[in-house]
Amino acid sequence: MNKWKFTLSRRELLQGLGSVFLATQAHGASRFLASTQNFQSRYKNEYPNIPENHIELPKNGKKVLIIGAGLSGLISACELLDRGFDVTILEKSPRAGGKLISWRDKNFGKPSQEPSWNGHPLEHGTHAVCWFYRNFREFLYRKNLRIRKKITNSPYGLLQLVYTDGTLDDRHVSNLPPPFHALEIMKDLKKINKTNKNISYDLQQFLRFISFDSENASEVKYLDSISTKNWAEKIGFSNAFVSAFIDPILEMSNFKTGDTSSALAWHRFIDSTLGQRADLANFQFFQDSTEDTVIQPLVQYIYSKGGKFYFNTEVIQFFEKNKHITGVKTGSLNGKVYICPICGEMHFYNPKKCQRCGYMGNDFVNPVVPEEEFSSDYYLFAVDPLNAKRILIQEPFTQFDEFARIRELPVGRVTTAFIWYSGNTWYKHFEERESIFFTGFPYLKTTMNLTYLKPNSYKNFNADILEIQISPGEITNALTDHEVASAVDKDLRSIMPELPPFLDFRVHRIDNFSSVTVGSEKTRPPIFNSLDNFFILGDYVSLNHKAIFMEKVAVVAKTVVNHILEREHLNEAKIKILSSETPNLMVKTIRKVLHVL
C-alpha cells in the first residue's frame, strides 16, 4: 500500500498551480479569455438563459410519436411542439412522470387538519438537482419552472457522513480555485484518521483522481473495464477510504458499490463537479412534490400546445419496412386488469398493493382500452431501461445488430423506506441536516429527514419522517416490507437508542434505474441506429457528451430534437446545447498532463 499524505501545504499548492499554469500557456491567452467569457455568460447562472432557444414556429405538418411519458418524453414533446410538430405520447401507465413520479398518501403517518390537505407527498426516491445540470435547468427556465432555492444541508456543508460508531463527519467544499475546491471534501476523513493513521494522500494523488479525459478513448475503455474499488486501489487509495467516502456516493448515484460500479461511473460523476465551486457545493432538491411542481406543469403545457396523451396504452408491435418504422400497434385492455398508477405494473385482480413497486392505494386503474394502430413520421422511444431491454430484443429490432447489446444492459435497483417517528430525536444528534450518508451499516444508507427537506409538507407534525434509500436494492429481496423497516430501525437505534417505536412505514421497490457497471458501455444502445426514423431516448443510451443523470436525459432529448430539425431543414430552430461540465482551462490542462491509466 502506498503511503502518502493528503495534507496540502501552501508551498505544494503553489507549486502545483504553477506547473499547471505554465502548461496552459500552450493554449494561449485568447483561449483562456474566451473560456472565461463563456463561463460568465453560460455557466455562472443558476438557470442559464439562452435567448436563441426561446422559439415558437407555426405547424409544419410533421408528426412525432413518443413512446413513454417520463422526463425524456415530456422534454422532447415540449421542444417539438414549440417548433411546430404534431406530437402524440403513448404511456402504458395511468400517469406521466416515469421515475420522477410522486403521489399523495393520506394514510401514512398522521393526517393534517388543514382543509385543503390531500395527503403526504411520497416518491420513488428524492432526486437531487445538481448545479451542473445546465441543459436541464435551461429547459426548466424556459418553461418557467423552478426548484427550491435552498442549497442542500446548508449551512452544514455539502456532505454529511455518519459512521457506525455514531461519529458525524461534515464534509465541506473549500474556497481554493477549481479544481482544488474539491480537496477539502476528501481529506482527513474521521473514519480514516481513527482506523488508519498511517494512510494519507498527496497532491499528485488528488490530481490523478480528477484527471479523467472523456475525449480520450483509451481512458474511457480502461475505466469501463475496471471497478471503482480496484482502480482506487491501483492509485493508492485504501479500502477504508473507498468504503467511507466512495461507496456512499456510488450507492446514492449509481445504486451499486465501488466493487461493482465501473471506475467510469465514479469519474463521470466527480468530473462534473470540478469546473467551478458551485458545481460541487450547490446541490438542490425539487420542491415538495415533483408531480405538482414539474410533471403536471409539463403535461398541461403539452396539452395547451395541442399535444395528445394516450394513457394505459402499451405498444405491443412495431411495423417496419426498408429500415423505416411505418407504425405501431397498442394492446387492448378489456377491464380485467388492474394497473398500478405509479409503475404501470398490470395485475389480474385488484391487489391494493402493487406486486412490483409496493405502492399501496385504492386507485389501481381498471381500464377498457381498445386495440389501436398509430402512424407517424418519427418515433421516439422514451421508455425506462427495463422496458427497453424487453422490447428491443423483439421483432423488428432483432434484424439489426446494434439492438442486441441491450440484453446485458445493467439496471439499478433501490428500495426506498419511509419511516415515521414521533418527536424530534434526529435534531438531538444531527440538528437540521436534511440528508446524511450513513456508511458501514447493513441497511441504513442515504437518508433524508423530510421534516427539514420538505418543510411545507412535513414541518408541523412534531415528527422525524425519514426517507431511506437502500441500495443496492437486491439486499432486501428476501425481506418483507415490515422486515425492511425493522432492519433500518435497528441500524438507526445503534446510534440513536432513544428513538421511539416507529408509528408507520412505507416500502417501495424500484427496479428500473440506470446503472454503470464494469463493461456496461458496450451494452448501451445508440440513439441513432439502422432505422432511419426511430430514436432512443433516456439516460442509458450511448452519448458522446459529458452529461449524467437527469442532465443526460435533457441532453439526449435535445440532441434528438435537433436531428429531426436538421432532417426537416429547420436548422434555425435547433436548440443550443451547453457543455454539462463548466469549461475550465486548469482542469483541461491537468487532463492533458496527467492520465488515469
C-alpha positions as CSV (number, residue, x, y, z in Angstrom):
1,M,0.0,0.0,0.0
2,N,1.3,3.4,-0.9
3,K,1.7,5.8,2.0
4,W,1.3,9.4,1.0
5,K,0.0,12.4,2.8
6,F,-3.3,14.2,1.9
7,T,-2.0,17.3,3.6
8,L,-1.6,20.1,1.1
9,S,0.8,22.8,2.2
10,R,0.7,26.3,0.7
11,R,4.0,25.6,-1.0
12,E,2.8,22.4,-2.6
13,L,-0.4,24.1,-3.8
14,L,1.6,27.0,-5.3
15,Q,4.0,24.5,-7.0
16,G,1.1,22.5,-8.4
17,L,-0.8,25.6,-9.6
18,G,2.4,27.0,-11.1
19,S,3.3,23.9,-13.1
20,V,-0.2,23.6,-14.4
21,F,-0.2,27.4,-15.2
22,L,2.9,27.0,-17.3
23,A,1.4,24.2,-19.2
24,T,-1.6,26.3,-20.0
25,Q,0.4,28.8,-21.9
26,A,0.4,26.4,-24.9
27,H,-3.3,27.0,-25.1
28,G,-2.9,30.8,-25.5
29,A,-4.2,33.7,-23.6
30,S,-7.0,34.3,-26.1
31,R,-8.4,30.9,-25.5
32,F,-8.3,31.5,-21.7
33,L,-10.2,34.7,-22.1
34,A,-12.8,33.1,-24.4
35,S,-13.2,30.4,-21.8
36,T,-13.7,33.0,-19.1
37,Q,-16.3,34.9,-21.1
38,N,-18.1,31.7,-21.9
39,F,-18.2,30.8,-18.3
40,Q,-19.6,34.1,-17.2
41,S,-22.4,34.1,-19.8
42,R,-23.4,30.5,-19.8
43,Y,-22.3,28.7,-16.7
44,K,-22.5,31.0,-13.7
45,N,-26.2,31.5,-13.5
46,E,-28.5,29.0,-11.6
47,Y,-30.7,28.8,-14.7
48,P,-28.9,29.5,-17.9
49,N,-30.8,31.8,-20.3
50,I,-30.1,31.2,-24.0
51,P,-32.2,33.6,-26.0
52,E,-31.9,31.6,-29.2
53,N,-33.6,28.7,-27.5
54,H,-36.8,30.7,-27.0
55,I,-38.6,29.9,-30.2
56,E,-42.1,29.1,-31.5
57,L,-42.8,28.0,-35.0
58,P,-46.0,27.5,-36.9
59,K,-47.3,24.0,-37.5
60,N,-45.3,22.2,-40.2
61,G,-47.5,19.1,-40.7
62,K,-44.9,16.6,-39.4
63,K,-46.0,14.0,-36.8
64,V,-43.9,12.6,-34.0
65,L,-45.0,9.6,-31.8
66,I,-43.3,9.4,-28.4
67,I,-43.5,6.1,-26.6
68,G,-43.2,6.9,-22.8
69,A,-44.2,9.9,-20.8
70,G,-41.3,10.0,-18.4
71,L,-39.0,13.0,-18.2
72,S,-37.3,12.4,-21.6
73,G,-40.6,12.0,-23.4
74,L,-42.0,15.2,-21.8
75,I,-38.9,17.3,-22.6
76,S,-38.9,16.1,-26.2
77,A,-42.6,16.8,-26.6
78,C,-42.3,20.3,-25.3
79,E,-39.4,21.1,-27.6
80,L,-41.1,19.6,-30.7
81,L,-44.4,21.3,-30.0
82,D,-42.6,24.7,-29.7
83,R,-41.1,24.0,-33.2
84,G,-44.4,23.2,-35.0
85,F,-44.6,19.4,-34.8
86,D,-47.7,17.4,-34.1
87,V,-46.9,15.3,-31.0
88,T,-48.7,12.2,-29.6
89,I,-47.4,10.4,-26.4
90,L,-48.3,6.8,-25.6
91,E,-47.8,5.8,-21.9
92,K,-48.6,2.3,-20.6
93,S,-49.2,3.5,-17.0
94,P,-52.1,5.8,-16.0
95,R,-49.9,8.8,-15.3
96,A,-46.9,10.7,-16.7
97,G,-43.7,11.2,-14.8
98,G,-41.7,7.9,-15.0
99,K,-39.1,7.7,-12.3
100,L,-39.9,11.3,-11.3
101,I,-43.5,10.5,-10.4
102,S,-44.8,11.3,-7.0
103,W,-48.1,10.7,-5.3
104,R,-50.1,11.6,-2.2
105,D,-50.7,9.1,0.7
106,K,-53.5,10.1,3.1
107,N,-52.9,7.0,5.3
108,F,-49.2,7.3,6.0
109,G,-48.3,8.6,9.5
110,K,-50.6,11.2,10.9
111,P,-53.1,13.3,8.8
112,S,-53.1,17.0,8.6
113,Q,-56.0,19.0,9.9
114,E,-55.7,21.6,7.0
115,P,-59.0,21.5,5.0
116,S,-57.0,21.6,1.7
117,W,-54.7,18.7,2.7
118,N,-54.7,15.9,0.1
119,G,-52.1,13.5,1.5
120,H,-48.4,13.3,2.2
121,P,-46.1,13.6,-0.9
122,L,-44.1,10.4,-1.5
123,E,-41.9,9.3,-4.4
124,H,-39.6,6.6,-5.6
125,G,-36.7,8.5,-4.0
126,T,-36.0,12.2,-3.6
127,H,-34.0,13.4,-6.6
128,A,-31.1,15.9,-6.2
129,V,-30.8,18.6,-8.9
130,C,-27.1,19.4,-9.4
131,W,-25.8,22.8,-10.4
132,F,-24.1,21.3,-13.4
133,Y,-27.5,20.1,-14.8
134,R,-27.2,23.1,-17.1
135,N,-29.2,21.8,-20.1
136,F,-32.0,20.6,-17.8
137,R,-32.0,23.8,-15.8
138,E,-32.1,25.8,-19.1
139,F,-35.2,23.8,-20.1
140,L,-36.8,24.5,-16.7
141,Y,-36.1,28.2,-17.1
142,R,-37.9,28.4,-20.5
143,K,-40.9,26.6,-19.1
144,N,-41.0,28.9,-16.0
145,L,-40.3,26.0,-13.6
146,R,-38.0,26.3,-10.6
147,I,-36.6,24.0,-8.0
148,R,-36.2,25.2,-4.4
149,K,-33.7,27.9,-3.6
150,K,-32.1,26.3,-0.6
151,I,-28.8,24.5,-1.1
152,T,-28.8,21.0,0.3
153,N,-27.7,20.8,4.0
154,S,-26.8,24.5,4.2
155,P,-25.2,25.7,6.4
156,Y,-23.7,22.4,7.5
157,G,-21.6,21.8,4.4
158,L,-22.3,19.7,1.3
159,L,-21.9,16.1,2.5
160,Q,-22.6,14.5,5.9
161,L,-21.2,11.1,6.7
162,V,-22.1,9.2,9.8
163,Y,-20.1,6.1,10.7
164,T,-21.3,3.0,12.7
165,D,-19.9,4.4,15.9
166,G,-22.1,7.5,15.6
167,T,-19.4,9.9,14.5
168,L,-20.7,12.7,12.4
169,D,-18.3,13.9,9.7
170,D,-19.3,17.1,7.9
171,R,-17.5,17.4,4.6
172,H,-17.1,21.0,3.2
173,V,-16.1,22.4,-0.1
174,S,-13.1,24.8,0.1
175,N,-12.6,28.2,-1.4
176,L,-9.5,27.2,-3.3
177,P,-9.6,27.8,-7.1
178,P,-11.1,25.0,-9.1
179,P,-10.5,22.1,-9.2
180,F,-8.7,22.3,-5.9
181,H,-12.0,23.3,-4.2
182,A,-12.7,19.5,-4.1
183,L,-9.7,18.8,-1.9
184,E,-11.5,19.7,1.4
185,I,-14.3,17.3,0.9
186,M,-11.9,14.3,0.6
187,K,-9.2,15.0,3.1
188,D,-8.9,14.0,6.7
189,L,-11.9,11.7,6.9
190,K,-12.6,11.0,10.6
191,K,-13.0,7.3,9.9
192,I,-9.7,7.1,8.1
193,N,-7.9,9.1,10.9
194,K,-9.3,6.7,13.6
195,T,-8.6,3.4,11.9
196,N,-5.7,4.0,9.5
197,K,-3.5,6.7,11.0
198,N,-0.6,5.9,8.5
199,I,-2.7,6.3,5.4
200,S,-2.8,9.8,3.9
201,Y,-2.8,11.4,0.4
202,D,-0.9,14.0,-1.5
203,L,-1.5,16.5,-4.3
204,Q,-0.2,14.2,-7.0
205,Q,-2.7,11.5,-6.0
206,F,-5.6,14.0,-6.0
207,L,-4.6,15.2,-9.5
208,R,-4.7,11.6,-10.8
209,F,-8.1,11.3,-9.0
210,I,-9.5,14.0,-11.2
211,S,-7.5,13.6,-14.4
212,F,-10.0,11.6,-16.5
213,D,-10.3,12.9,-20.1
214,S,-13.6,11.7,-21.5
215,E,-12.4,12.6,-25.0
216,N,-9.6,10.1,-24.7
217,A,-11.0,6.7,-26.0
218,S,-8.3,4.7,-24.3
219,E,-9.1,6.2,-20.9
220,V,-12.8,5.6,-21.3
221,K,-12.2,2.0,-22.3
222,Y,-9.8,1.4,-19.4
223,L,-12.2,2.9,-16.8
224,D,-15.1,0.9,-18.2
225,S,-13.0,-2.3,-17.7
226,I,-12.2,-1.9,-14.0
227,S,-14.2,-1.4,-10.9
228,T,-14.0,1.9,-8.9
229,K,-12.6,0.0,-6.0
230,N,-9.9,-1.7,-8.0
231,W,-8.9,1.5,-9.7
232,A,-8.7,3.4,-6.4
233,E,-6.5,0.7,-5.0
234,K,-4.2,0.9,-8.0
235,I,-3.5,4.5,-7.4
236,G,-3.1,4.1,-3.7
237,F,-6.4,4.8,-2.0
238,S,-7.2,2.4,0.8
239,N,-10.2,0.2,1.1
240,A,-11.1,2.2,4.2
241,F,-11.3,5.3,2.0
242,V,-13.4,3.6,-0.6
243,S,-15.9,2.3,1.9
244,A,-16.1,5.6,3.9
245,F,-16.2,8.0,1.0
246,I,-16.7,6.5,-2.4
247,D,-19.2,3.7,-1.6
248,P,-21.9,6.0,-0.1
249,I,-21.7,8.3,-3.1
250,L,-22.0,5.5,-5.6
251,E,-24.8,3.8,-3.6
252,M,-26.8,7.1,-3.9
253,S,-26.0,7.9,-7.5
254,N,-25.3,4.5,-9.2
255,F,-27.2,2.1,-6.9
256,K,-24.1,0.0,-6.7
257,T,-21.0,-0.1,-4.5
258,G,-17.4,0.5,-5.6
259,D,-16.7,-3.2,-6.2
260,T,-19.4,-3.4,-8.9
261,S,-19.6,0.2,-10.2
262,S,-17.1,0.8,-13.0
263,A,-14.4,3.4,-12.4
264,L,-16.2,5.3,-15.3
265,A,-19.2,5.7,-13.1
266,W,-17.2,7.5,-10.4
267,H,-15.2,9.7,-12.8
268,R,-18.3,10.8,-14.8
269,F,-19.8,12.0,-11.6
270,I,-16.9,13.6,-9.9
271,D,-15.6,15.2,-13.1
272,S,-18.8,17.1,-13.5
273,T,-18.1,19.0,-10.3
274,L,-14.7,20.4,-11.0
275,G,-15.2,23.4,-13.2
276,Q,-16.3,25.8,-10.6
277,R,-17.1,25.7,-6.9
278,A,-20.8,25.9,-7.4
279,D,-20.8,22.6,-9.4
280,L,-19.8,20.7,-6.3
281,A,-21.2,22.9,-3.5
282,N,-24.6,23.7,-4.8
283,F,-26.8,20.6,-4.8
284,Q,-30.6,21.2,-4.5
285,F,-33.8,19.2,-4.4
286,F,-37.1,19.6,-6.2
287,Q,-39.8,21.3,-4.2
288,D,-42.1,19.0,-2.1
289,S,-44.0,17.2,-4.9
290,T,-42.5,16.6,-8.3
291,E,-46.0,15.9,-9.5
292,D,-47.2,19.4,-8.6
293,T,-44.1,21.4,-9.5
294,V,-42.6,19.6,-12.6
295,I,-44.6,16.8,-14.1
296,Q,-48.2,18.3,-14.2
297,P,-47.0,21.7,-15.4
298,L,-45.2,20.0,-18.3
299,V,-48.3,17.8,-19.0
300,Q,-50.5,20.9,-19.0
301,Y,-48.1,22.7,-21.3
302,I,-48.2,19.9,-23.8
303,Y,-51.9,19.8,-23.8
304,S,-52.0,23.6,-24.2
305,K,-49.8,23.3,-27.3
306,G,-52.1,20.7,-28.9
307,G,-50.2,17.6,-27.8
308,K,-52.1,14.4,-27.1
309,F,-51.7,11.7,-24.4
310,Y,-52.9,8.1,-24.5
311,F,-52.5,6.6,-21.0
312,N,-52.9,2.9,-20.1
313,T,-51.7,2.3,-23.7
314,E,-48.9,-0.2,-24.2
315,V,-47.2,-0.7,-27.6
316,I,-47.2,-4.4,-28.4
317,Q,-45.9,-4.3,-32.0
318,F,-43.8,-2.2,-34.3
319,F,-44.2,-2.3,-38.1
320,E,-41.0,-1.9,-40.2
321,K,-40.3,-1.7,-43.9
322,N,-36.9,-1.0,-45.5
323,K,-35.4,0.1,-42.3
324,H,-38.2,2.5,-41.6
325,I,-40.8,2.3,-38.9
326,T,-44.3,2.6,-40.5
327,G,-46.5,2.3,-37.4
328,V,-47.2,0.7,-34.0
329,K,-50.0,-1.3,-32.6
330,T,-51.2,-1.0,-29.0
331,G,-52.7,-3.8,-27.0
332,S,-56.3,-4.0,-25.9
333,L,-57.5,-3.9,-22.3
334,N,-60.9,-5.3,-21.5
335,G,-61.3,-4.2,-17.9
336,K,-59.9,-7.5,-16.5
337,V,-56.6,-6.0,-15.4
338,Y,-55.6,-3.5,-12.7
339,I,-52.8,-1.2,-13.5
340,C,-50.5,0.3,-10.8
341,P,-50.9,4.1,-11.1
342,I,-47.2,4.5,-10.1
343,C,-45.1,2.0,-12.1
344,G,-47.7,0.7,-14.6
345,E,-47.5,-3.0,-13.5
346,M,-50.5,-5.0,-14.6
347,H,-52.4,-7.3,-12.1
348,F,-55.2,-9.6,-12.9
349,Y,-57.0,-8.7,-9.7
350,N,-57.3,-5.6,-7.5
351,P,-54.1,-6.0,-5.4
352,K,-54.4,-3.0,-3.1
353,K,-50.6,-3.2,-3.1
354,C,-48.5,-3.3,-6.2
355,Q,-46.6,-6.6,-6.5
356,R,-43.8,-4.8,-8.3
357,C,-43.1,-1.4,-6.6
358,G,-45.1,-1.8,-3.4
359,Y,-47.5,1.1,-3.9
360,M,-50.5,1.0,-1.6
361,G,-53.7,2.7,-2.6
362,N,-57.3,2.3,-3.7
363,D,-56.7,3.9,-7.1
364,F,-55.5,1.0,-9.2
365,V,-56.8,1.7,-12.7
366,N,-59.2,-0.8,-14.3
367,P,-59.4,0.5,-17.9
368,V,-61.1,-0.5,-21.0
369,V,-58.8,0.3,-23.9
370,P,-59.3,-0.9,-27.5
371,E,-56.5,-2.2,-29.7
372,E,-55.3,0.6,-32.0
373,E,-52.7,1.5,-34.6
374,F,-50.7,4.7,-34.8
375,S,-48.5,6.0,-37.6
376,S,-46.1,8.9,-37.6
377,D,-43.1,10.5,-39.4
378,Y,-40.8,10.0,-36.4
379,Y,-40.8,7.6,-33.4
380,L,-39.1,8.5,-30.2
381,F,-38.5,5.5,-27.9
382,A,-38.6,7.0,-24.3
383,V,-39.1,4.1,-22.0
384,D,-37.1,3.1,-19.0
385,P,-34.1,0.6,-19.3
386,L,-36.1,-2.4,-18.0
387,N,-38.8,-2.0,-20.7
388,A,-36.2,-1.2,-23.3
389,K,-34.5,-4.5,-22.6
390,R,-37.8,-6.3,-23.1
391,I,-38.9,-4.5,-26.2
392,L,-35.7,-4.1,-28.2
393,I,-35.0,-7.9,-28.3
394,Q,-38.2,-8.5,-30.2
395,E,-39.1,-8.0,-33.9
396,P,-38.3,-5.9,-35.9
397,F,-35.3,-4.9,-33.8
398,T,-33.7,-8.4,-33.9
399,Q,-32.9,-7.8,-37.6
400,F,-30.3,-5.2,-36.6
401,D,-27.1,-6.0,-34.6
402,E,-26.9,-2.7,-32.6
403,F,-30.0,-3.6,-30.6
404,A,-28.8,-7.0,-29.4
405,R,-26.3,-5.4,-27.0
406,I,-29.1,-4.2,-24.7
407,R,-29.7,-7.7,-23.4
408,E,-26.7,-7.2,-21.0
409,L,-27.6,-3.6,-20.0
410,P,-27.4,-3.3,-16.2
411,V,-30.2,-1.8,-14.2
412,G,-30.1,-0.2,-10.8
413,R,-32.4,-1.3,-8.0
414,V,-33.2,0.7,-4.9
415,T,-35.6,0.0,-2.0
416,T,-37.0,3.2,-0.5
417,A,-38.3,3.1,3.0
418,F,-40.4,5.9,4.5
419,I,-40.5,5.6,8.3
420,W,-42.5,7.9,10.7
421,Y,-41.1,8.5,14.2
422,S,-42.9,10.8,16.7
423,G,-40.8,13.5,18.3
424,N,-37.5,15.1,17.3
425,T,-34.8,12.6,18.1
426,W,-32.9,13.4,14.9
427,Y,-32.3,17.0,15.9
428,K,-30.5,16.0,19.1
429,H,-27.9,14.1,17.0
430,F,-27.9,15.9,13.7
431,E,-29.7,19.2,14.1
432,E,-31.5,20.3,10.9
433,R,-29.3,18.4,8.4
434,E,-31.6,17.3,5.7
435,S,-29.7,14.4,4.3
436,I,-27.0,12.1,5.7
437,F,-24.9,9.3,4.1
438,F,-24.8,6.6,6.7
439,T,-21.7,4.4,6.0
440,G,-20.9,0.8,7.0
441,F,-24.5,-0.1,8.2
442,P,-26.2,-3.2,6.9
443,Y,-29.3,-1.4,5.7
444,L,-29.1,2.2,6.7
445,K,-27.9,4.1,3.7
446,T,-28.6,7.6,2.2
447,T,-31.3,9.1,4.5
448,M,-33.4,12.3,4.2
449,N,-35.3,13.8,7.0
450,L,-38.4,15.1,5.2
451,T,-39.3,17.3,8.2
452,Y,-36.4,19.6,7.1
453,L,-36.2,18.6,3.4
454,K,-39.9,19.2,2.7
455,P,-41.0,21.6,5.4
456,N,-44.1,22.8,3.5
457,S,-45.5,19.3,3.8
458,Y,-44.0,17.9,7.0
459,K,-42.8,20.5,9.4
460,N,-45.9,20.8,11.5
461,F,-46.2,17.1,12.7
462,N,-43.6,17.1,15.5
463,A,-42.1,14.0,13.9
464,D,-39.0,12.7,12.2
465,I,-40.3,11.5,8.8
466,L,-37.3,9.6,7.3
467,E,-36.7,8.5,3.7
468,I,-34.1,5.8,3.5
469,Q,-32.8,4.8,0.0
470,I,-31.4,1.3,0.4
471,S,-29.1,0.3,-2.4
472,P,-28.2,-2.0,-4.0
473,G,-31.9,-2.8,-3.6
474,E,-31.1,-6.5,-4.0
475,I,-30.0,-6.7,-0.4
476,T,-33.7,-6.5,0.6
477,N,-35.0,-9.1,-1.9
478,A,-35.6,-11.7,0.8
479,L,-37.2,-9.3,3.3
480,T,-40.9,-8.4,3.7
481,D,-41.7,-4.7,3.9
482,H,-42.0,-4.8,7.7
483,E,-38.7,-6.6,7.9
484,V,-37.1,-3.9,5.8
485,A,-38.5,-1.2,8.1
486,S,-37.4,-3.1,11.1
487,A,-33.9,-3.7,9.8
488,V,-33.4,0.1,9.1
489,D,-34.9,0.8,12.6
490,K,-32.3,-1.5,14.2
491,D,-29.5,0.3,12.4
492,L,-30.9,3.7,13.5
493,R,-31.1,2.6,17.1
494,S,-27.5,1.6,17.2
495,I,-26.7,5.4,17.1
496,M,-30.0,6.9,18.3
497,P,-31.1,4.4,21.0
498,E,-33.7,6.8,22.4
499,L,-35.8,6.6,19.2
500,P,-39.5,5.8,19.9
501,P,-41.1,2.9,18.2
502,F,-41.9,3.9,14.6
503,L,-45.5,4.9,14.1
504,D,-45.8,3.9,10.4
505,F,-43.8,2.9,7.3
506,R,-44.0,2.5,3.6
507,V,-41.6,0.5,1.5
508,H,-41.3,0.9,-2.3
509,R,-39.0,-1.2,-4.5
510,I,-37.8,0.3,-7.8
511,D,-36.1,-1.8,-10.4
512,N,-35.7,0.4,-13.5
513,F,-32.9,2.9,-12.7
514,S,-29.9,3.2,-15.0
515,S,-26.6,2.0,-13.6
516,V,-23.0,1.9,-14.7
517,T,-21.1,-1.3,-14.0
518,V,-17.9,-2.9,-15.3
519,G,-18.1,-3.3,-19.0
520,S,-21.5,-1.7,-19.3
521,E,-20.5,0.8,-22.1
522,K,-20.7,-1.9,-24.8
523,T,-24.3,-2.7,-23.7
524,R,-25.7,0.8,-24.4
525,P,-27.9,1.1,-27.4
526,P,-27.2,4.0,-29.8
527,I,-29.5,7.0,-30.0
528,F,-29.4,6.8,-33.8
529,N,-29.4,3.4,-35.5
530,S,-30.2,1.4,-38.7
531,L,-33.9,2.6,-38.5
532,D,-34.0,6.0,-40.1
533,N,-36.9,7.4,-38.1
534,F,-36.6,5.6,-34.8
535,F,-34.6,7.2,-32.0
536,I,-33.9,6.1,-28.4
537,L,-34.1,8.5,-25.5
538,G,-33.0,8.2,-21.9
539,D,-30.0,8.2,-19.6
540,Y,-28.9,4.7,-20.6
541,V,-28.0,5.3,-24.2
542,S,-24.6,5.8,-25.7
543,L,-23.8,9.5,-25.8
544,N,-20.7,11.5,-26.7
545,H,-21.3,14.3,-24.2
546,K,-20.3,14.9,-20.6
547,A,-23.7,14.6,-19.1
548,I,-25.1,12.3,-16.4
549,F,-28.4,11.5,-14.7
550,M,-31.3,13.9,-15.5
551,E,-28.9,16.2,-17.3
552,K,-28.2,13.4,-19.7
553,V,-31.9,12.9,-20.2
554,A,-32.2,16.5,-21.2
555,V,-29.2,16.5,-23.5
556,V,-30.3,13.3,-25.3
557,A,-33.8,14.7,-25.8
558,K,-32.4,18.0,-27.2
559,T,-30.0,16.0,-29.4
560,V,-32.8,14.0,-31.0
561,V,-34.9,17.1,-31.5
562,N,-32.0,18.8,-33.3
563,H,-31.6,15.7,-35.5
564,I,-35.2,15.9,-36.5
565,L,-34.9,19.6,-37.2
566,E,-31.9,19.0,-39.5
567,R,-33.9,16.4,-41.3
568,E,-36.7,18.8,-41.8
569,H,-34.4,21.7,-42.9
570,L,-35.3,23.7,-39.8
571,N,-31.7,24.4,-38.7
572,E,-32.6,27.9,-37.4
573,A,-34.8,26.3,-34.8
574,K,-32.1,24.0,-33.4
575,I,-31.5,24.0,-29.6
576,K,-28.2,25.4,-28.3
577,I,-26.8,22.6,-26.1
578,L,-24.3,23.6,-23.4
579,S,-21.4,21.7,-22.0
580,S,-22.6,20.0,-18.9
581,E,-19.1,20.5,-17.4
582,T,-18.1,24.0,-16.7
583,P,-15.2,24.9,-19.1
584,N,-12.1,25.3,-17.0
585,L,-8.6,25.7,-18.5
586,M,-6.9,24.4,-15.4
587,V,-8.9,21.2,-15.4
588,K,-8.4,20.8,-19.1
589,T,-4.6,21.1,-18.8
590,I,-4.4,18.7,-15.9
591,R,-6.1,16.1,-18.1
592,K,-3.5,16.7,-20.8
593,V,-0.6,16.4,-18.4
594,L,-1.8,13.5,-16.3
595,H,-3.8,10.4,-17.0
596,V,-5.9,7.8,-15.2
597,L,-4.1,4.9,-16.8
